[in-house]
């Protein structure tokens, strides 16, 4: 890079970073964490959880479910790092939170995806007066924390992001407690430098569309806020928003999100007591219900719950009229090409459709994907864990205690019936083995090659 360009980038970095006066080292060194709850607002969740909560409230008010937090990075023994008692304190704190009047006013009057009053008045009234979070259980098994939520679906669903963010930040806090103030300075200096190196890759890429998807496995809320502010100031309109509703509210950004695997998993379980055809059709029934509540940019399919290829092959023609598709477990280059070819076969113009990649992305892959799909389809990226929790090799003593881990919270039953997720990556499959076998037969989803799951 020419010297003048390097100077320009250096000045830009110093301007952006110096304007965000968070002394992470001092906060970590001096805070009494017991007085510093991790989740401080019910809005501190991904926006799609609120959209799904309204959907569940409307369509499945009596359905009871169970969900569980699972650490796919089994080499990290969370029970050795996180106190079960302290975890219960954090979960109990969230159970006591209520939406503030200003937050409800924002949800009521804000324009989301170009639509006013995306949340129905009756739903907002219920959210203010009747919403509550379910009971939970915290136990330990083979070095892992077992966190289980059971109750009405409308009481369980919101736990997902709260629980994952809490566990992730408690792991962070345990590691921070082992460092002195100088070591904390080194840790965050390295992480800030890494963040800026990524921002440099993204700056000036024409037509880039990027959103923050990093809530659930973040290093901390403060670090996520710092990352989002840095991106906003460096990328301007190329940062299209954040999935974190609290940050969208606080920073006046677009709240980004649609739906998740939880919906087709539950619908399939409820249909599985009927015929194989009922089970197979359930993945499209959930889309029919979704379209009764939402439209336009919220009509995004997530086809990999039981396998993308079979989903596209059997989809009714009206599915091709939806706005786009999110890729979550397949090679995004391959999945994007597959979607484009499918759109063309259904008489649709791919240039009018949205393609969202969101699985384990980092800056370099985002740039490559944008270049590959630019001009062919409206590509956008959801940047998650490797935006808000990339402290790999930043530890001042070379330890791995800040490495991000793959935490998930998945539905395990609906009305007492076990749930299944096949995924395009068998490493992400969940459910009893005998039911996985049945689902593979019914949906026609072969066992594909397992790919490593980083986050």
C-alpha positions, 0 to 999 in steps of 0.5 A: 500500500502506498505511504499516503494510503497507509497514512490515510487509513491510520488517521481514519482508524485513530479518528474512529477508535478514539471517538469510542471511549470505552476503557475495556481494561479498566472496566474488566479490572475494576468492575464488581461483576455481581453488580454488573448484569450481562443482559440489562434489557429484554431488547438485548436479543436478536430481532428475529426472536421478537418476530418469531415470538409474535408468530408463536403468540399468534399461531401456537399459544398453547404449544409447550416446548423444551429447549437446551443449551449445547456446547459443540466445542466439547474440549472446553469444559464450561462447568470448570470455568463458570459457576452454576450458581452465578449462572442461575443469578444471571438467568434469574435477573433476566426473568425479572426484566420488563420492557421499558415504556420508551422501548415499547414506544419504539417497537410500536412506532418505528419503521422496520423493513419499511413497514410501520406497526410490524408488531400488532397492538394486541401483541404489544399489549401482551408483551407489556403486561403478560409476557414472562420467561419460563422456568429453567434447570441448570445442572452439570454433566461431564464437565459441561453445563446443562441448561434446559428451558421448559414451558409454553413455547411463547415463554421458552423461545426468548431464552435462546439468545439471552442464555447464549449471550450470558454463557458466552460472556461469563466465559469471557469474565472468568478469563478476564479475571486471570489477567492483570491490568497491563495484560488486559491492555494488551488483550484489548489492544490486539483485539482492536488491531484485529478488528481494524485490519478486518475493517480495512478489508471491507472499506470501500468495497462497492455495493457491500451489504453487511449486518452484525449478527454477533449477539449470541456468541459475543465476547461481551455486550460492551465489545459488541457495541464497540464493534458495531459502532466501529463498523458504522463509522467506518463503513457508513451505509454499507453497514445495513444494521444489526440483529441486536435489537437493543443496539438498533434502538440505542444507535439508531440502526436498522434492526435485522432479522427474519426467522430461524430453524426453531419454527420448521423443527417444531412444525415437523414434530407436530406433523410427525404423528401423521403421515410421511406426506404431512411431515414432508409438507410441514416445511412449507406449511410454516412458510404459509403461516409466516406469510400471513404475518409478514411480507417483503424483506421478511419473506426469507426462506431458511431451507437447510433445516431438513436439507436445502436440495430437497427443500428446493426440489419439492417447493411449491411455485409460490415459494419462488416468489419470496424475497430471498434465502438465507444460507446457514450450513452449506458452502455459501458459494455452492448454496448460492449457485444452487439457489440462483439456478433454482430461481431461473428454473422457476422463471424468477430473475435472481437479480431481484432476489436476496441471498444472505450468508450467515454461517461462520463468516469472516471479513475475507470470506465476505469480500470474496462472496460479495465479489462472486455474487455481485451483479448476479443476486442481491447478496448480503452478509450476516457477520457473527462470532468472528466480528464480536468475539475474535480474540484468537491468539490475543491472550498476552500469555498465549493461552486459549481461554478467549477462543470463541466456542460453538454454543447453540440452544436448540428445541428438543421437543414440541408438545412432548414430541422430540424435534429433529434438525438434519442441516446441510452439515451433519455436524449440526444435526440434532435429535434422536438417532432413530428419528434422524433416520426417519427424517432422512428417509421422508425428506430424501436428505442423504448424509453429506460430508461433515464440515468442521464447525468453528462457531 
